[in-house]
Amino acid sequence: MNSHTSSALLTTSLGDIPLTARGKVRDLYAMGEELLFIATDRISAFDHVLGSGIPEKGKILTQLSHFWFDFVADTVPNHLLASPSAELLAKIAPYESQIEGRSMLVRRAEMFPVECVVRGYISGSGWKDYLATGSVCGIELPKGLRESDKLPCPIFTPAAKINTGGHDENISYGVMVDTIGEHYAAELRRLTFAIYEKASAHAATEGLILADTKFEFGLVDGKIVLADEVLTPDSSRYWPAESYSPGGAQPSFDKQYVRDYLESIHWNKQAPAPSLPDEVISKTREKYLEAFRLITGRSGLEMVR
Ligand SMILES: C[C@H](c1ccccc1)n1cc(-c2ncnc(N)c2C#N)cn1
């Protein structure tokens, strides 16, 4: 059993810690006010979880989240548990070897039902909305933009979480205000821009364009905290600056080998997701490690925490 299958084997609980939420590539277990956030080695592409995992992907992305939580800690507090209870540590001890480095112990937060997306470049669903309406989330953009163009300034483009596992729905800031109130909407927008400014500047020093990213926030003891994973290649678009060329979709820093392979076999997206050749797996793992090294400045995958 390896880590991209282990969470499948821990489908409903980790010992007697019940599964509380399961995403395509992440699992969340809950014990009272303490949660265990596990990143698996599963990889998704074109909204499908593929038949092969990427060894250590969960660990690499978890260590990236730890790095970024620390990097922006003076801007926003986060949901990481400063001191997990002895009871929780005892409960997860039997699984430590499976989840070491790819799990975060976090505090239960009252999550805002909004994904806080910030875009420095026009791409993905933002590009589709721009083509259709000339705007994104009600924000009118200059005419004549090309796909992947850098925007005159970053834009805040929230999305409503769709629990059915479908695509989240881009909403206007006004709808966000109606949903969570003006105070929290304004504060989450401010924090989103502040974090993006710091993170994109750091990424740029390492030759990476942070094109866009998605944050999730919650309330712990009435205070806003940054939650979920943060600034990982799964929650962000990272592009290599050296090959940046607006006018079309940019190569994904981490998933391009997978995408190219799936295109090469003319995969019918209605069919079960295929497994990946060893070469695609190993090259993709190398890209995740490269992102880790560039962003953290660490040569190996020694744990941040
Ligand atoms: C979307 C995400 C998710 C993660 C893993 C698997 C499926 C979904 N999620 C995060 C929470 C959550 N709830 C309460 N407190 C928290 N600190 C967090 C966090 N992070 C609920 N869902």
The ligand as a Gaussian input file, in Angstrom:
#p B3LYP/6-31G(d) Opt

LIG

0 1
 C      -12.290000      22.064000       1.129000
 C      -11.513000      21.469000       2.214000
 C      -11.271000      20.001000       2.056000
 C      -10.118000      19.501000       2.589000
 C       -9.835000      18.148000       2.446000
 C      -10.728000      17.303000       1.783000
 C      -11.902000      17.837000       1.278000
 C      -12.203000      19.206000       1.415000
 N      -12.142000      21.681000       3.531000
 C      -11.515000      22.238000       4.578000
 C      -12.383000      22.224000       5.632000
 C      -12.166000      22.718000       6.999000
 N      -13.227000      22.708000       7.835000
 C      -13.100000      23.143000       9.083000
 N      -11.934000      23.608000       9.578000
 C      -10.821000      23.632000       8.792000
 N       -9.645000      24.083000       9.320000
 C      -10.913000      23.195000       7.449000
 C       -9.771000      23.255000       6.606000
 N       -8.859000      23.303000       5.902000
 C      -13.555000      21.653000       5.159000
 N      -13.371000      21.302000       3.847000

